[in-house]
Amino acid sequence: MTLKVTTFEIGEKMTKPNHHTRSPKPGPLHSQVRSLIKERSIVGDLIDENGRLKTEAELGEIFSVSRVTIRNAIAPLVEEGVFTRKRGQGTFLRTNVQESWVGNLLGFQELAEIDKYEAGAEILSQGMTADQDQEISEALGVRAVWHLRRLRTANDEPMAIEHAYYPPEIGLKLQEHRLTDIKVYKVLEDEFSIDVVKAKQDIKAKLATKEEAELLNVAPGSALLVSVRLTLTAQDRVVEYLQSIHHPESFQFSIDLVRRRL
């Protein structure tokens, strides 16, 4: 049996709004306006050719609300990274040459609950190390890190090999928990008072080593999917460097994209 798991819903389903007839979604006024600003900016309706968002006064006129409501609507979008503010220039939609995705930041256990499968884990190794790649040290801002290596399973089938790296003050606290089914982000938020708000993730391919092939039950040299995630706080502090090596037939990254007019 091949188990297919949707690991991320990256992006949001959007349709181009009708400027004259579309009504805001139910909820607080600033929340309604926030959703419309985000949607209409991504498709290019509220930004200029340089990606600069219309002014608070202009947006207030468009949505028939006060500048305070506009300000309250935009602030969370800046915190989420949808927009960035440049002093003296305005507010700009964040984009780059690569595709820019927005999605839910979830851990393996949280995904298991949503997708209704039985998640499991085998601890392969854990503890302090200074033998990690320089990239990891630079991302976490420390020389020695706490490293957790696990084989993740779903319905007893191998899904991924996880290498999770943390600063020592976080990792040494995490090791006091049951690491086979820990919800790391919930622990960081609820017990450690660490405000986890976003992540940057890259996805690439690699060939399976002999050990990886044995753990994931594939042939040596098979193509594997690798994701590298930097988990950040609102202050852009990296609190987790997570490398996941996924079984090629068991993971699916679902991505919804929208074309923004340039």
C-alpha positions as CSV (number, residue, x, y, z in Angstrom):
1,M,0.0,0.0,0.0
2,T,1.2,3.4,-0.8
3,L,0.3,6.0,1.8
4,K,-0.2,9.5,0.3
5,V,0.0,12.3,2.8
6,T,-0.6,16.0,2.0
7,T,2.1,17.7,4.1
8,F,1.4,21.3,3.4
9,E,-1.3,23.5,1.9
10,I,1.0,26.2,0.7
11,G,-0.8,29.2,-0.7
12,E,-4.4,30.3,-0.4
13,K,-7.2,29.7,-2.8
14,M,-8.1,33.0,-4.2
15,T,-10.3,34.4,-7.0
16,K,-10.1,37.9,-8.4
17,P,-12.7,40.0,-6.6
18,N,-15.4,42.1,-8.2
19,H,-14.5,45.6,-7.2
20,H,-18.1,46.8,-7.1
21,T,-20.2,43.9,-5.9
22,R,-18.0,41.8,-3.6
23,S,-18.8,42.1,0.1
24,P,-16.3,41.6,2.9
25,K,-16.2,38.2,4.6
26,P,-18.0,37.9,8.0
27,G,-16.0,39.0,11.1
28,P,-14.6,42.1,12.6
29,L,-14.4,45.0,10.2
30,H,-10.6,45.3,10.2
31,S,-10.4,41.5,9.6
32,Q,-12.7,41.7,6.7
33,V,-10.7,44.5,5.2
34,R,-7.4,42.7,5.9
35,S,-8.6,39.7,3.8
36,L,-9.6,41.9,0.9
37,I,-6.4,43.9,1.0
38,K,-4.3,40.7,0.9
39,E,-6.3,39.1,-1.9
40,R,-6.5,42.2,-4.1
41,S,-2.8,43.1,-3.6
42,I,-1.6,39.6,-4.6
43,V,-3.5,39.8,-7.8
44,G,-2.1,43.3,-8.4
45,D,-5.2,45.5,-7.8
46,L,-4.0,47.6,-4.9
47,I,-0.3,47.9,-5.8
48,D,1.7,49.8,-8.4
49,E,4.3,48.5,-10.8
50,N,6.9,48.5,-8.0
51,G,4.7,46.5,-5.6
52,R,3.9,49.6,-3.5
53,L,0.6,49.4,-1.7
54,K,-1.9,52.3,-2.0
55,T,-1.8,54.8,0.9
56,E,-4.0,54.5,4.0
57,A,-6.1,57.4,2.7
58,E,-6.6,55.8,-0.7
59,L,-7.4,52.4,0.9
60,G,-9.9,54.0,3.3
61,E,-11.7,55.5,0.4
62,I,-11.7,52.3,-1.6
63,F,-13.2,50.3,1.3
64,S,-15.2,53.1,2.9
65,V,-13.5,52.8,6.3
66,S,-11.4,55.0,8.5
67,R,-7.6,55.1,8.3
68,V,-7.4,53.5,11.8
69,T,-9.3,50.5,10.4
70,I,-6.9,50.3,7.5
71,R,-3.9,50.6,9.8
72,N,-5.2,47.8,12.0
73,A,-5.9,45.7,8.9
74,I,-2.4,46.1,7.5
75,A,-0.3,45.7,10.7
76,P,-0.8,41.9,11.0
77,L,0.0,41.5,7.3
78,V,3.3,43.2,7.9
79,E,4.0,40.9,10.8
80,E,3.1,37.8,8.7
81,G,5.6,39.0,6.0
82,V,3.0,39.6,3.3
83,F,4.1,43.3,3.2
84,T,7.2,45.1,4.3
85,R,7.4,48.8,5.2
86,K,10.2,51.1,3.9
87,R,10.7,54.3,5.8
88,G,9.8,57.3,3.7
89,Q,8.7,55.1,0.7
90,G,5.6,53.2,1.7
91,T,4.4,49.6,2.2
92,F,5.4,47.0,-0.4
93,L,4.2,43.6,-1.3
94,R,7.0,41.1,-0.5
95,T,8.1,39.1,-3.5
96,N,11.2,37.9,-5.2
97,V,12.4,36.0,-8.3
98,Q,11.4,32.7,-6.7
99,E,7.9,31.7,-6.1
100,S,6.5,33.2,-2.8
101,W,4.2,30.8,-0.9
102,V,2.1,31.4,2.1
103,G,0.7,28.5,4.2
104,N,0.0,27.0,7.6
105,L,3.0,26.3,9.8
106,L,2.3,22.8,11.2
107,G,4.4,20.0,12.8
108,F,4.2,16.3,11.9
109,Q,1.9,15.5,14.8
110,E,-0.5,18.4,14.0
111,L,-0.6,17.2,10.4
112,A,-1.4,13.7,11.6
113,E,-4.5,14.9,13.5
114,I,-5.7,16.9,10.5
115,D,-5.2,14.1,7.9
116,K,-6.4,11.4,10.4
117,Y,-3.6,8.9,10.3
118,E,-1.6,7.3,13.1
119,A,1.7,9.1,13.5
120,G,4.7,7.4,15.0
121,A,8.4,8.0,15.5
122,E,11.6,6.1,16.2
123,I,14.4,8.1,17.9
124,L,17.6,7.5,16.0
125,S,19.8,9.8,18.0
126,Q,19.6,12.9,20.2
127,G,22.0,15.1,22.1
128,M,24.4,18.0,21.9
129,T,26.8,18.2,19.0
130,A,29.2,20.6,17.3
131,D,29.6,18.4,14.2
132,Q,26.8,20.0,12.2
133,D,27.1,21.9,9.0
134,Q,28.3,25.5,9.2
135,E,25.0,26.6,7.6
136,I,23.1,25.3,10.7
137,S,25.4,27.0,13.2
138,E,25.0,30.3,11.3
139,A,21.2,30.0,11.1
140,L,20.8,29.3,14.8
141,G,23.6,31.6,15.9
142,V,25.4,29.1,18.0
143,R,28.5,26.8,17.7
144,A,27.0,23.8,19.5
145,V,23.5,22.7,18.9
146,W,21.0,20.1,20.2
147,H,20.3,17.5,17.5
148,L,17.2,15.3,17.3
149,R,17.2,12.6,14.6
150,R,13.9,10.6,14.1
151,L,12.3,8.3,11.6
152,R,8.7,9.5,11.2
153,T,6.0,7.0,10.3
154,A,2.4,7.0,9.4
155,N,0.2,3.9,9.9
156,D,3.5,2.2,10.6
157,E,5.0,3.0,7.2
158,P,8.2,5.0,7.0
159,M,7.5,8.6,5.9
160,A,10.6,10.7,6.6
161,I,13.9,11.0,8.3
162,E,14.0,14.2,10.4
163,H,17.0,16.1,11.5
164,A,15.9,18.8,13.9
165,Y,18.5,21.2,15.3
166,Y,17.8,23.7,18.2
167,P,19.9,26.1,20.3
168,P,21.0,24.3,23.5
169,E,18.7,26.2,25.8
170,I,15.7,25.0,23.8
171,G,16.9,21.5,23.0
172,L,17.9,20.5,26.5
173,K,14.4,21.4,27.6
174,L,12.8,19.5,24.8
175,Q,14.6,16.3,25.7
176,E,12.7,16.2,28.9
177,H,9.5,15.5,26.9
178,R,8.4,12.3,25.1
179,L,10.0,12.9,21.8
180,T,8.2,10.2,19.9
181,D,4.9,12.2,19.8
182,I,5.8,15.7,21.0
183,K,4.1,18.6,19.3
184,V,7.2,20.8,19.2
185,Y,5.5,24.1,18.2
186,K,2.8,23.8,20.9
187,V,5.5,23.1,23.5
188,L,7.6,26.1,22.3
189,E,4.5,28.4,22.5
190,D,2.7,27.1,25.6
191,E,5.6,26.0,27.8
192,F,8.6,28.0,26.7
193,S,6.7,31.2,25.8
194,I,8.4,31.3,22.4
195,D,6.3,33.1,19.8
196,V,6.5,30.9,16.8
197,V,5.0,32.8,13.9
198,K,6.5,31.8,10.6
199,A,9.0,29.7,8.7
200,K,11.1,29.7,5.6
201,Q,11.2,26.5,3.7
202,D,13.2,25.2,0.7
203,I,12.4,22.0,-1.1
204,K,14.9,20.1,-3.3
205,A,15.8,16.5,-4.3
206,K,18.6,14.2,-3.4
207,L,19.7,10.6,-3.9
208,A,19.2,8.1,-1.1
209,T,22.3,7.0,0.8
210,K,22.5,3.3,1.9
211,E,21.3,4.2,5.4
212,E,18.5,6.4,4.2
213,A,17.4,3.8,1.8
214,E,17.2,1.2,4.5
215,L,15.2,3.4,6.9
216,L,12.8,4.5,4.2
217,N,12.6,1.1,2.5
218,V,13.7,2.2,-0.9
219,A,16.5,1.2,-3.2
220,P,19.9,2.9,-2.7
221,G,20.2,5.9,-5.0
222,S,16.5,6.5,-5.2
223,A,15.4,10.1,-5.6
224,L,14.2,11.5,-2.3
225,L,12.5,14.8,-1.5
226,V,14.2,17.1,1.0
227,S,12.7,20.0,2.8
228,V,14.7,22.5,4.9
229,R,12.7,24.7,7.2
230,L,13.9,27.6,9.4
231,T,11.3,28.3,12.1
232,L,11.3,31.9,13.3
233,T,9.8,34.1,16.0
234,A,8.2,37.5,15.3
235,Q,11.6,39.0,16.0
236,D,13.1,36.8,13.2
237,R,15.0,34.6,15.7
238,V,15.6,31.1,14.3
239,V,14.5,28.6,16.9
240,E,14.5,25.5,14.8
241,Y,16.5,24.2,11.8
242,L,14.5,21.2,10.4
243,Q,15.7,19.0,7.6
244,S,13.2,16.3,6.5
245,I,14.1,13.6,4.0
246,H,10.8,12.3,2.6
247,H,9.9,9.0,1.1
248,P,9.4,9.8,-2.6
249,E,6.0,8.1,-2.9
250,S,4.5,9.0,0.4
251,F,4.6,12.8,0.6
252,Q,2.8,15.3,-1.5
253,F,3.3,19.1,-1.3
254,S,0.1,20.8,-2.4
255,I,0.7,24.3,-3.7
256,D,-1.9,26.8,-4.8
257,L,-0.5,29.7,-6.8
258,V,-2.0,32.8,-8.1
259,R,-0.7,35.0,-10.9
260,R,0.0,38.6,-9.9
261,R,-0.1,41.2,-12.7
262,L,3.3,42.8,-13.1
